[in-house]
């Protein structure tokens, strides 16, 4: 009996390994358009679990979220709640989403974009409107308003993110920035700042002032529009 079970297990392994190799060959041959959502997810998750059949996990993800796009748009909390995926698998999914964003067509962040509210809103919506975790984005500038770079400082839960002044200061100094714009998103609601948002904006401005770092604006990004705390509320 034990020998029969071992043989059955070996055949099963040969089956999913053979299927995985076939999918990988098709991908490398440039026929990715013929791969289904399940095929792509299987190849992706195989990187985190090369010694097991991930097809049941793929089926669970597609059943829960519906399609590949929705899997990639899922929050960290949603992904890690899927049995068997784990932090490594969830990290791979989030990594692919970030790569897609980086190479997708979107307006370039420039001094001109910063100076025009409508262009700035378009940029920030493309940057954060699809992110389901609440995240903090720093846009770093020199004293002439030239964009030096941007960094996602951290992510919170789906309903809050905390900006730690020390991390903001360290990030600004690393970029030799003398000014910055602080942006965070409200993934599931309008971009109306809470009392905590306003207090955090004021606190950051005051804490960074002795370091000669100016907080030019604090912006909240919603699903369809943005809200400037500094422009709409006296601090």
N, C-alpha and C positions, 0 to 999 in steps of 0.2 A: 504493500500500500504506500509506504513511504517513498519507494522508488517511483511509483506511478505519479504521486504528487509532485515529486521533483521534476519528472519529465514534463508534466503539464506546465509547471512554473517556467521551465526553460523555454518551452514553445511559446508561452505568452510573452516572455521577454524578447525572444527572437522576433515576435510579431510587431511589438511597438518599436523596437529598435530599427527593424527593417523599414517600417513606415516613416520613422523620423529621418532616416538616411535618405529615403526617396524624396521627402519634402525638402530636405536640405539641398539635394542635387538639383531639384527643380528651381529652387531659389537661386542657386549659383549659376544656373544656365540662363537666367534672365526671364523666367516664365512666372514671376511672382504674381502677375495679374490673374493667373489661374488658381492661385492659392485662396482657400476660403479663410474666413475669420478664424475658424477653429485651427486651421493649419498654421497660421501665423502665430497665434497664441501658443500653440504647442511647441513650435521652434523657440519662441521666446522663453517660455517657462522651463524648457529642457536645460537651459543654461544654469538654472538654480537647482535642478534636480536631474542630473544626467543619468542616474542609476535607477530611476523609477518611471513608470508610465504616468504621464501628466494629463492624459486625455480626460480622465474623470474630473480633474480639477478644471480643465478647459471647459468642459460641458457645464460644470457648476457656475463658472463665471459668466458664460453666455446665457444661461438660464436666468441668473440673477440680474444681469445688467442689460441683456438684450442683444448687443452687438459689440464689435471691437471698439468702435468709437466711444461708446459709453463705458466700456471697461477702462479705457485710457483716461476718461474724464472723471473716473471715480476718485473719491477722496482717500487719503491714507487710512482713515478710520474705516471706511467702507471696504477697502481692499483687505486690511488685516483681519476683518471680521469673517472673511471667507475661510472655512476650515481647510487646512492643508496648504494655504498659500504662504503664510509666514512673512516675516519682515523682509527677507531676501527677495522673495518673489514680488512683493508689493513694491520694493525699491526698484526692481527692474522695470515694472510697469510705469512707475513715475518717471524713471530715467528716460524711457522711450518718449513719454509725453513731453518732457522738457526738450529733448532733441528735436522733436517735430516743431515745437514752438520756435526754437532758435533758428531753424532753417526756413520757416514759413515766411511768406511775404508779409511784411508789415512796415509801417512808416519808420524811417530811421530816426532815432532820437538825436536831435541836434539843438543848437542854440535857438534856431528859428522855431522849432516845434515848441520849445519851452516858452517862447514869447507869445505864442498864439494859443489861447485857451482851447479853441476848437480842435486844433491839431494835437495839442497835448491830450485832450480827452480821447481822441481817436487812438492815439498811441497807447494810453493806459488801458483803454478797453480791450485792445488787442493783446495787451500784455497780461491782464489779470481777470478779465470778465469770465473766462472759462475755468478758472481755478476754484476748486470746491473747498479747499482748506483756506482759512484766513491767513494771509501772508503779508509780510512787511518788505517793501521794496525801497531801497535808497538810491536816489539819482544824485550822483556826486559831481560837483562843479568846481571850477577854479574861480578866482576873483574877477575874471572877465565874463563869467557866465558860460564858458566853454564846458561841454560835457566831458568828464573824465572817465565815466563808466557808471555802471549800475550793479547793485548786488541785492539778492534776496537774502535778507539778514536772518530770517527764520520764519517758521510757520507755527501757528497756534492751533486751537481747536476750530470747529466750524463757526464759532461765534465770538472768538476773541483772540487777540495777539498782543503781546507785550513788547514794547520797545525798550530794551535795556540801554540806558545812556552810555555805559561803558563800551558796549559793543558798537554803538553808533560812532562814538569818538574814535575807537580803534580803527574802524573801517574808513572813516574820513581821513585819518592821519596816514593810513596805508596808501591811500590814493592821492595824498597831498592836496586834499580838497579843502577849500575855505568856505564852501556853501553846499547845501544839499536840499533836496526835496524829499520829504517822507511820504510814502504812499502805502496805504493798506486797503484791502478789499472787504466788502460785505458780500459773501458768496450767495446768500439766500434772501437778500432784502434790499431795500433802497439804500443809497449811499448817504443816509442821514447820520451825522456823527452823534455818538452818545455823549453823555457828560464825561465819561471816562476818556473818550477820544479827545475831547477839547482839553481836558486837564493834562493828558499826556502830551499834546502838542505844545502847550504852554510850558510844561516842565522841561521838555527837550530843548526848547528855545532858550530857556534860562540857564540850563546846565551847560549847553554848548557855547554860550556867549563868552565865558572866560578863556576858552580855547581859540577864540577868534574864528569860530565856525558859525556861519549864519544859516538858520533854518528858513529858507525862502518861502516854503509853503508846506502844508500838511494836507494831503488829498485823500479822500475816501472814494473808492471805486465800487460802483454797484453793477448790476447786470447790464444796464443800458445807458448809464450816465455817471458823471463824476461830481464830487462836491468838494470845493476848496474851503477848508476851515478858516484859513487866514483871510480870505477874500469876503467871506460871508459872516464872520463873527469877530468882533474886536477882541483882541487878546491883551 
